[in-house]
Amino acid sequence: METKKSFWQKIFDRPEKPYADPYLGGIVLGLTLFAALFITGSGLGGSGTIGRFSVFLLDLIAPSFVDRVPDFLHWGGGTANPLDATLPVMTLGSLIGGFVSGYRGGRVRPEIHKGPQISNRTRLTMAFLGGLLFTYGARLARGCTSGQGLSGGAVLSAGSWTIVFAIFGGAYLVAYFFRKLWI
């Protein structure tokens, strides 16, 4: 007799499907970038959304401070709403689209990828610290790998290519020291 699955089992216990062809994925990504540039006038990227959301929260607490800081002023000064832009909408769409894609492919499940020699807590702490450092670096570089690599690389920006090579080169140099987190 077949047992009835709970709501969570229906979401997480799905058969996994094979990944899409990477060449097809690259073509679709290129067409998505072209559509974003054509429709919105800006490319793809996510780190600006974190900045905009931070200014939004700061504007709720201390609006006069936002009005005095030039870096915040252009996003949310005066009556401007920092979330009134295409980037937060595209980021939200990316999150929703990623979830739908993962769900359809049978890859949505709560799990922590890590090496056998570290605890879940250490892995999550290192992931959080890495995310903080990468977000800070993305603000310094004026864009994340998506913004710099896809949007900047597509228009052949020398600065974007330099940053992408620095990101991947830095990752290869540092990966050796953190390999125990995965192996």
MOFEN-V972717 format. One record per backbone hydrogen bond with DSSP energy under -1.0 kcal/mol. NH is the residue of the N-H (numbers start at 1). CO is the residue of the C=O. If there is no record, write none. Layout:
nh: {NH | NH}
co: {CO | CO}
This chain:
nh: {10 | 11 | 12 | 13 | 14 | 17 | 25 | 26 | 27 | 28 | 29 | 30 | 31 | 32 | 33 | 34 | 35 | 36 | 37 | 38 | 39 | 40 | 49 | 51 | 52 | 53 | 54 | 55 | 56 | 57 | 58 | 59 | 60 | 61 | 62 | 66 | 67 | 69 | 73 | 74 | 75 | 76 | 77 | 80 | 84 | 85 | 90 | 91 | 92 | 93 | 94 | 95 | 96 | 97 | 98 | 99 | 100 | 101 | 102 | 103 | 104 | 105 | 106 | 107 | 115 | 118 | 123 | 124 | 125 | 126 | 127 | 128 | 129 | 130 | 131 | 132 | 133 | 134 | 135 | 136 | 137 | 138 | 139 | 140 | 141 | 143 | 148 | 149 | 150 | 151 | 152 | 153 | 154 | 155 | 156 | 157 | 161 | 162 | 163 | 164 | 165 | 166 | 167 | 168 | 169 | 170 | 171 | 172 | 173 | 174 | 175 | 177 | 181 | 182 | 183}
co: {6 | 7 | 8 | 9 | 12 | 105 | 21 | 22 | 23 | 24 | 25 | 26 | 27 | 28 | 29 | 30 | 31 | 32 | 33 | 34 | 35 | 36 | 46 | 47 | 48 | 49 | 50 | 51 | 52 | 53 | 54 | 55 | 56 | 57 | 58 | 62 | 63 | 65 | 69 | 70 | 72 | 72 | 73 | 77 | 81 | 83 | 86 | 87 | 88 | 89 | 90 | 91 | 92 | 93 | 94 | 95 | 96 | 97 | 98 | 99 | 100 | 101 | 103 | 102 | 181 | 115 | 119 | 120 | 121 | 122 | 123 | 124 | 125 | 126 | 127 | 128 | 129 | 130 | 131 | 132 | 133 | 134 | 135 | 136 | 137 | 138 | 144 | 145 | 146 | 146 | 147 | 148 | 150 | 151 | 153 | 152 | 157 | 158 | 159 | 160 | 161 | 162 | 163 | 164 | 165 | 166 | 167 | 168 | 169 | 170 | 171 | 174 | 178 | 179 | 179}
